[in-house]
Amino acid sequence: MARKKQRPRRQPWWRRRKVHRQLVVLAVVVVGVAVLGWVAVYFGGRGNDQEATPQNVSGQAPSFTLPTIAGDEFASAGHLGQHALLLYFNEGVG
């Protein structure tokens, strides 16, 4: 009786040459994008030698006045001690 020809066993997917090549290309692309991102973040903010103005987020806001749509003026000094919400809409867009 004749024996059946056995096909050679396939390697697992993680040992195949094509998969190794694809993983190397993917790793090179990821490292390249990471390096470009780091360079953009590191060098992108430079060029403006002015010092940033410090922000005072825990203290009181300075008093200001703003024009309203009705033509009046809103003064923040008149609302001290109250919770206030400032909404800004740019009516010139669209």
Residue pairs with C-beta under 8 A, 6 or more apart in sequence:
13 19
61 76
63 75
63 76
63 77
64 75
64 76
65 73
65 74
65 75
65 76
66 73
66 74
67 73
67 74
68 74
69 91
76 84
